[in-house]
Amino acid sequence: MLAAVITAFGGPEVFALAEIPEPGGEVVDVTLAGVNYADVYRRRGEYEKPPLPAVLGADVVGRRRSDGRRVAALLRGGGGYARVAPAQHVVEVPDDVSDEQALAVLEQGLTAWHSLHTLGRVTADDVVVVTAGAGGVGHLAVQLARAAGARVIALASSPAKRALAAELGAHATVDSHHPELGAALDETPTLVLDSVGGRTFEQLRAALAPFGRVVAYGGASDVSNTVAVDDLMTASTGVLGFWLQRVLDDDELYRSSAARLFHLAARGVLTARIGGRYPLAAVGRAHADLESRVTTGKLVIDVHRLT
């Protein structure tokens, strides 16, 4: 089968097309594969470093070969940038949800949903700040927080991204490059969803209302944060972390929350934006675009297109 393969860790240029054996066992004939920041870290060799040569890609949509059913799958070991992928963590896709929507709302949607509801315990009384509010997770979190009745403030780095966040339901938007993020907010946040870390995390945590909480699910700034328990006690605030693997460890939780997201997508309550569609030969370009922070929404790979 044809796949985008890396034989070394490094920049986006390490991808090359190659014919490799199909995976064993139950498989999915892939239609589309997703591009995620976790794939970028794996490509660099910075996170869950895969053995080389490796096929990256953590989410796909396509047809399960054994019965022809349309399915989406989350591949925690990679394998998505190929025309055939392992059938891991498979969920069936309803007829009224497109391939693009299913792919876009599954991985990023699960992160947004559980950060908001399972950990953040969002209510209609909350003021929710969403970092990277036009990104793959962020633009879904804005919609889900708005659907929960919360007041939503989205952070984004450009006027176009802030306009998208507002279009999706954010009540207010803030330039994520503002030197004093806490002062730039028009209300005091009670819940922050953070995928950035570093200065952004520190400033938003300091801006929290008493009894507020931060849910951290990423660190795109590549700057680690350390939180002193004494500071949390004094402020009476909390910091929680989310890792999608914990949802996948609980099959019932995974399937029920995936079904909920597909239901919301079918009703039009949750609409994923597709920020770019790339041929299989351009996986490296998709990674470069994601790293450059110029994209919005979900980036997808059409594995049957070469150019």
C-alpha positions as CSV (number, residue, x, y, z in Angstrom):
1,M,0.0,0.0,0.0
2,L,1.1,3.6,-0.5
3,A,1.9,5.6,2.6
4,A,3.7,8.8,3.7
5,V,6.7,7.5,5.7
6,I,9.4,9.0,7.9
7,T,12.8,7.3,8.1
8,A,14.3,10.0,10.4
9,F,13.1,12.6,12.9
10,G,13.1,16.2,11.9
11,G,11.3,18.8,10.0
12,P,8.3,18.5,7.6
13,E,10.7,17.5,4.8
14,V,11.3,14.0,6.3
15,F,8.1,12.6,4.8
16,A,8.4,10.5,1.6
17,L,5.9,8.4,-0.2
18,A,6.7,4.6,-0.2
19,E,5.1,1.3,-0.8
20,I,4.9,-0.7,2.4
21,P,3.1,-3.8,3.6
22,E,-0.5,-3.5,4.8
23,P,-1.1,-3.8,8.6
24,G,-2.3,-7.2,9.8
25,G,-5.6,-7.9,11.3
26,E,-8.8,-5.9,10.9
27,V,-8.2,-2.8,8.7
28,V,-9.8,0.3,7.4
29,D,-9.6,1.4,3.8
30,V,-8.9,5.0,4.5
31,T,-10.7,7.9,2.8
32,L,-9.3,10.8,4.8
33,A,-6.6,11.1,7.5
34,G,-6.3,13.9,10.1
35,V,-3.3,16.1,10.9
36,N,-2.8,16.8,14.6
37,Y,-0.2,18.5,16.8
38,A,0.7,15.2,18.4
39,D,1.8,14.0,14.9
40,V,4.2,17.1,14.7
41,Y,5.8,16.2,18.1
42,R,6.2,12.5,17.0
43,R,7.7,13.6,13.7
44,R,10.3,15.7,15.6
45,G,11.0,12.8,18.0
46,E,9.8,14.8,21.0
47,Y,6.7,12.7,22.0
48,E,6.0,9.0,22.1
49,K,8.9,8.5,19.7
50,P,7.8,5.8,17.2
51,P,10.2,3.2,15.8
52,L,11.5,4.0,12.4
53,P,10.5,3.8,9.6
54,A,7.1,5.1,10.8
55,V,3.7,6.0,9.4
56,L,2.3,8.8,11.5
57,G,-1.4,9.9,11.7
58,A,-3.7,9.4,14.6
59,D,-7.2,9.6,13.1
60,V,-8.8,8.3,10.0
61,V,-12.2,7.9,8.4
62,G,-13.0,5.2,5.8
63,R,-14.6,1.8,5.3
64,R,-14.0,-1.2,7.5
65,R,-12.9,-3.9,5.1
66,S,-14.6,-6.7,6.8
67,D,-18.1,-5.4,6.4
68,G,-17.9,-2.2,4.4
69,R,-19.3,0.0,7.2
70,R,-18.2,3.6,7.2
71,V,-16.1,4.2,10.4
72,A,-13.7,6.6,12.1
73,A,-10.8,5.3,14.0
74,L,-8.3,6.7,16.5
75,L,-4.8,5.3,16.0
76,R,-2.8,5.9,19.1
77,G,0.2,4.1,17.6
78,G,-0.1,6.0,14.3
79,G,-0.6,4.6,10.8
80,G,-3.1,7.1,9.4
81,Y,-1.1,8.6,6.6
82,A,-1.7,5.6,4.4
83,R,-4.3,4.1,2.2
84,V,-5.0,1.3,4.7
85,A,-4.8,1.7,8.4
86,P,-5.3,-0.6,11.5
87,A,-8.9,-0.7,12.8
88,Q,-8.2,0.6,16.3
89,H,-10.8,2.4,18.5
90,V,-13.3,2.2,15.7
91,V,-16.7,3.9,15.9
92,E,-19.4,3.7,13.1
93,V,-20.2,7.0,11.4
94,P,-23.9,7.9,11.1
95,D,-25.2,8.4,7.5
96,D,-26.1,12.0,8.2
97,V,-22.5,13.0,9.2
98,S,-20.0,13.5,6.3
99,D,-16.5,11.9,6.3
100,E,-14.9,15.3,6.9
101,Q,-17.2,16.2,9.8
102,A,-16.7,12.8,11.4
103,L,-12.9,13.0,11.2
104,A,-12.8,16.6,12.4
105,V,-15.2,16.2,15.4
106,L,-13.8,12.9,16.7
107,E,-10.3,13.5,18.1
108,Q,-10.5,17.2,18.5
109,G,-14.1,17.1,19.6
110,L,-13.4,14.5,22.3
111,T,-10.7,16.7,23.6
112,A,-13.0,19.8,23.6
113,W,-15.9,17.9,25.1
114,H,-14.1,16.2,28.0
115,S,-12.0,19.3,28.8
116,L,-15.2,21.3,29.0
117,H,-17.6,18.8,30.6
118,T,-15.8,15.9,32.3
119,L,-12.9,18.0,33.8
120,G,-14.1,21.6,33.5
121,R,-17.7,20.8,34.5
122,V,-18.9,23.8,32.6
123,T,-22.2,25.4,33.5
124,A,-24.3,28.3,32.1
125,D,-22.8,30.5,34.9
126,D,-19.3,30.1,33.6
127,V,-17.1,32.6,31.7
128,V,-15.0,30.3,29.5
129,V,-11.7,31.4,27.9
130,V,-10.6,29.2,25.0
131,T,-7.0,29.6,23.8
132,A,-6.3,29.0,20.1
133,G,-10.0,29.7,19.6
134,A,-9.8,29.1,15.8
135,G,-7.7,26.0,16.0
136,G,-8.7,22.3,15.6
137,V,-9.8,21.9,19.2
138,G,-10.5,25.5,20.0
139,H,-13.1,26.2,17.4
140,L,-15.1,23.2,18.5
141,A,-14.7,24.2,22.2
142,V,-16.1,27.6,21.4
143,Q,-19.2,26.0,20.0
144,L,-19.6,23.5,22.8
145,A,-19.2,26.1,25.5
146,R,-21.7,28.4,23.8
147,A,-24.1,25.4,23.5
148,A,-23.7,24.8,27.3
149,G,-24.9,28.4,27.9
150,A,-21.6,29.8,29.0
151,R,-20.1,33.1,28.1
152,V,-17.2,32.5,25.8
153,I,-14.0,34.5,25.2
154,A,-11.8,33.2,22.4
155,L,-8.1,34.0,22.1
156,A,-6.6,34.0,18.6
157,S,-3.5,35.5,16.9
158,S,-5.0,37.3,13.9
159,P,-8.1,39.4,13.0
160,A,-9.3,36.6,10.6
161,K,-9.0,34.0,13.3
162,R,-10.8,36.2,15.8
163,A,-13.5,36.8,13.3
164,L,-14.0,33.1,12.8
165,A,-14.2,32.5,16.6
166,A,-16.9,35.2,16.8
167,E,-18.8,33.7,13.9
168,L,-18.8,30.4,15.7
169,G,-20.3,31.9,18.9
170,A,-17.6,33.6,21.0
171,H,-19.1,36.5,22.8
172,A,-15.7,38.3,22.8
173,T,-12.3,37.8,21.2
174,V,-8.8,38.8,22.4
175,D,-5.5,39.0,20.5
176,S,-3.5,36.1,21.9
177,H,-0.3,38.2,21.5
178,H,-1.5,40.9,23.9
179,P,1.2,41.5,26.5
180,E,-1.3,41.5,29.4
181,L,-3.9,38.9,28.7
182,G,-5.6,39.2,32.0
183,A,-6.1,42.9,31.6
184,A,-7.4,42.4,28.0
185,L,-10.3,40.2,29.1
186,D,-13.6,42.0,29.5
187,E,-14.7,39.6,32.2
188,T,-13.1,37.5,34.9
189,P,-12.8,33.9,33.7
190,T,-14.1,31.0,35.8
191,L,-12.9,28.3,33.3
192,V,-9.9,28.3,31.0
193,L,-9.2,25.7,28.3
194,D,-5.5,26.0,27.4
195,S,-3.6,24.3,24.6
196,V,-0.7,26.8,24.7
197,G,1.1,26.8,28.0
198,G,4.0,29.1,28.9
199,R,3.1,32.8,29.3
200,T,-0.4,32.3,28.2
201,F,-1.1,29.7,30.8
202,E,0.5,31.7,33.6
203,Q,-1.4,34.9,32.8
204,L,-4.7,33.2,32.4
205,R,-4.3,31.2,35.6
206,A,-3.5,34.5,37.4
207,A,-6.7,36.0,36.0
208,L,-9.0,33.3,37.3
209,A,-11.9,34.1,39.6
210,P,-11.8,32.4,43.0
211,F,-12.8,28.7,42.6
212,G,-12.0,28.9,38.9
213,R,-10.1,26.3,37.1
214,V,-7.7,25.8,34.1
215,V,-7.9,22.6,32.0
216,A,-4.6,22.2,30.1
217,Y,-4.7,19.8,27.2
218,G,-1.6,21.0,25.1
219,G,1.6,22.9,25.2
220,A,2.0,24.5,21.8
221,S,4.4,27.1,23.2
222,D,6.9,24.3,24.0
223,V,7.4,26.0,27.4
224,S,6.7,23.9,30.5
225,N,4.8,25.2,33.5
226,T,5.2,24.4,37.1
227,V,2.4,25.2,39.5
228,A,3.0,25.7,43.3
229,V,0.3,24.2,45.4
230,D,0.5,27.1,47.9
231,D,-0.4,29.5,45.1
232,L,-3.4,27.4,44.2
233,M,-4.5,27.3,47.8
234,T,-4.2,31.1,48.2
235,A,-6.1,31.8,45.0
236,S,-8.6,29.0,45.6
237,T,-8.2,27.9,42.0
238,G,-7.4,24.6,40.3
239,V,-5.4,23.2,37.4
240,L,-6.4,20.0,35.7
241,G,-4.8,18.2,32.8
242,F,-6.4,16.2,30.0
243,W,-5.0,13.4,27.9
244,L,-7.2,11.7,25.3
245,Q,-5.7,8.3,26.1
246,R,-7.6,8.2,29.3
247,V,-10.9,8.3,27.3
248,L,-9.7,5.6,25.0
249,D,-8.9,3.4,28.0
250,D,-12.6,3.4,28.9
251,D,-14.4,2.0,25.9
252,E,-17.9,2.8,27.1
253,L,-16.9,6.4,27.7
254,Y,-15.2,6.7,24.4
255,R,-18.2,5.3,22.4
256,S,-20.8,7.3,24.3
257,S,-19.0,10.6,23.9
258,A,-18.2,9.9,20.2
259,A,-21.9,9.2,19.6
260,R,-22.8,12.4,21.4
261,L,-20.4,14.4,19.2
262,F,-21.7,12.8,16.0
263,H,-25.3,13.6,17.1
264,L,-24.4,17.2,17.7
265,A,-22.7,17.3,14.3
266,A,-25.8,15.8,12.6
267,R,-28.0,18.4,14.2
268,G,-25.7,21.3,13.1
269,V,-25.0,22.3,16.8
270,L,-21.3,21.4,16.2
271,T,-19.8,22.3,12.8
272,A,-16.1,21.5,12.2
273,R,-14.3,23.9,9.9
274,I,-11.9,22.2,7.4
275,G,-8.8,24.5,7.3
276,G,-7.0,22.6,4.5
277,R,-7.3,19.5,2.4
278,Y,-4.0,18.1,1.1
279,P,-2.9,15.2,-1.1
280,L,-0.9,12.3,0.4
281,A,2.3,13.6,-1.2
282,A,1.8,16.9,0.7
283,V,1.7,15.6,4.3
284,G,4.9,17.6,5.0
285,R,3.3,20.8,3.7
286,A,0.3,20.2,6.0
287,H,2.6,19.8,8.9
288,A,4.5,23.0,8.0
289,D,1.2,24.9,7.7
290,L,0.1,23.7,11.1
291,E,3.3,24.6,12.8
292,S,3.3,28.1,11.2
293,R,0.0,28.8,13.1
294,V,-1.6,30.2,9.9
295,T,-4.3,27.5,9.7
296,T,-7.8,27.3,11.3
297,G,-10.0,24.3,12.0
298,K,-9.0,20.8,11.0
299,L,-6.4,19.8,8.4
300,V,-7.1,16.6,6.4
301,I,-5.2,14.4,4.1
302,D,-6.9,12.9,1.0
303,V,-4.9,9.7,0.8
304,H,-6.1,8.9,-2.7
305,R,-4.8,12.1,-4.2
306,L,-1.1,12.4,-5.0
307,T,-1.1,16.0,-6.2
